[in-house]
């Protein structure tokens, strides 16, 4: 059976931490959580301690929305080649079944595997998840990872996925894996802590990203921020 790492990013929402860990840690081979520069009282080290399979990383400074850079860090630091990337406000309907299935079924390294996501009341709105998926390191880094030039801006997932396709990757939907959104997008939350004051309301570097969609750059700079691992 293959080994699976699970990675998520975190920002100022300690109420979600313990639930995410308790639901998933027993069934994965490694769990990585990256704190994207939370304020001190919400920092991951104030609410969790690393142990065994649980690896905690923290971005030293808040540089605005940097979840994509944090995902690059997760993929870089993962001990296993297969990694599930989901947001911290997602839940697998049945995490034990999910990870047993992902460890045992036939998978291909050139395919990004998507999950079925449920929003609203259970079953009322079902569609393929946008940015929650299983991927192999070989495919992820064939396009160099996410584009960190757009840190602070809340876009880039779809553009990165297009780069993966140009690099020779494929996509496949796993209809048997159900994922649940447990809250609204942080953009819609009436909570000042949900978003960084350093977020940028515009989309820059669009020409650069379009160039990479046409010709992915596996050697582009990533993890261009200071971080440390909690011990």
N, C-alpha and C positions, 0 to 999 in steps of 0.2 A: 504493500500500500504506500502511495506517495505521502510525503509530509506536506502539510499546509500551514502557512503563516496567515494570520489575519492582521490587517493594519487599519487604523483609523486616525483621524486628526481631531484635535480637541481645542476649544476656545471658550473659556469663561462659562462653562455649564457643568459644574461639579455634580449636580443632581443626576446626570446621565452616566457618570463614570462607573460607579459601583454596579449598576444594573448591567451595563455593557460587559463588564468583566465577568460577572457571575453567570451571565447567560452563555458566554462564548468560551471562556478559558478552559473549561473541562474537556472541550471537544477539539481544540486546535493543538498543533504542535508548538506554536509560538504566537504570542499576541503582542503587537507593537502599537503603542499609543504615542503620538507626537503632539505636545502642547505647542500651539502656534503663537506663543508670546502672551499668554493670559496675564491679567493683573495678579499681583502677589497673592491676594487672599483666595483667588480661584486657581492658582497654579497647581499643576498636577501633583507636585510633591507634597502639597498640603492635604491631599485627599486620597492618594494612593502611594503604596510602596512597591518597588519592583521585587519580584520573587519568582524563582523557577522559570516558568515559561513566559512570564510577564516582563516585557522590556519597555521602559519608560524613557522617552527622549523629550527634550525641551528646547525650543528656539529661544535664544537668549533675549532678543528684543522683539517687540511688536513692530512689524514692518507693514501692517495692513494685511488684508486677506492673502494668506500664503499657504492655503491648503494644498495647492498643487506642488509647491516646493516641498511641503511636508510629506506628500506622497512619494516624491522622488527620494527623500531621505528614508522612508519606509522600505522602498524597493532596494535601495543601496545597502541598508543594514539588515535586511531579512536574512535569516540563516537558511531559508529554503527557497527553491526555485519557483514554487507555485505560491502565489499570494492572492488572497481575497482583500479587495479594497472596498470598504463601505464607510459611509458617514456615521458618526457616533449616535445620531438620532434614528438609526435604522435597527430593526430587529428581524432576525430570521424567525419565521413562524415556528419551525422546529429545528433548533440549532444542532441537536445531536444527529438527526437524519441528514441535515444539510452537509455537515462535514464528513460524515461516514460515506455519503454518496460521492462527494468531491474527491475523497481519498481513493475510492475504489473503481469509479467508472473510467471508461476509455476517454482520454483527453489528448489534444494535440497542441504542441507548443506554439504553433503559429495562429492559434485562435484565441480571441478575447471572448470569454463566456459571460453572458448577461443573465440576470435574474428577473423573475416576475415580481413587480412591486405593486403593493396595494396601498392606496391612499383613501382618506375618508373612512366611512364605515367599511368593515371587512367585505371585500368583494364588489364594492360599489364603483370603484375606479381602478382598473387593473391594466398595467402596461409594462413594457420592458423598462427596467431601471436605466436612467441616463448615465449616472456616474458610479454605480455600484457593480462590481464585476470581479471575476477571477482571471488572472493573467499570469503567464510565465515570464520570468525575468528576460529571457532571450527576446521575446516579442516586445516587451516594454521598452527595452533599451535599443531595439532596432531603430527607433525614432528618437532616441536620446532622452526619453522621459518628457515630462511636461515642460512647457515654456515658462521659465521663471522671469523673463523680462516683463511680464504683465502682472507681477506681484502687486497686490492692492486692488486689482480689478477682478470682478466676479464673472469671468468668462474664460474659455480655453479648453474645456473638456471635449466638446465636439470637434474642435480644431485638432486636438491631439489625436483623437480617434481616427480622423481622416489621415493624419500622418502615418498611423499604424497601418491603415489600409494601403496607402501608397508604398509603404515599405514591404508589402507582401503579406500582411496579416489578413485575417478573416474574422468574422463575428458569428457567434452562434448563441441562440437563446435557450437556456435550460428551463424548460417549462415546469419541471418538478421542484424547483427551488423558489420558495415564496418569501418575499421580503416585505416588511411593513414599515411605512413612515410613521413615526410616533409623534411628530410635531410639524408645524409649518416650517417653511424655509426661514432661515435666520433673517433674510431680507424683510420678511413679513411680520416678524415678531415685534411686539411692542416692548422691547427690552434693549436699552442702550448698550448693555454688556454683550449682546449677541453679535455686534458688529464693531469693528475697529474704527476709531476716529481717523485713522490713516487710510481708510479705503478711498479709492479714487472713483469718481462718478463718470469716467470716460474710458474709452477703449483706445489705447495707444499700441504702437508696434504692429498694427494690422498688416502692413505690407510684409514685414518680416515673417509673421506667422503664415501668411498666404504663400510665401516662398517656400517655407518648410513643408506645407501641404503638398506642394508640387515636387519638392526634393527634400525629404527628411534629412536632418543632420544628426547622426548618432553620436557626434562628438560635441554637441552644443554644451555650454557650461550649465551645470546644475548644482544644487545645494550651495548656493552662493550667499549663505548667511551663517552666522555663528550659532552653534547648537552644542548641547552636551547631553550625556546619558546619565540618568539618575542611578545611584548605587546605594 
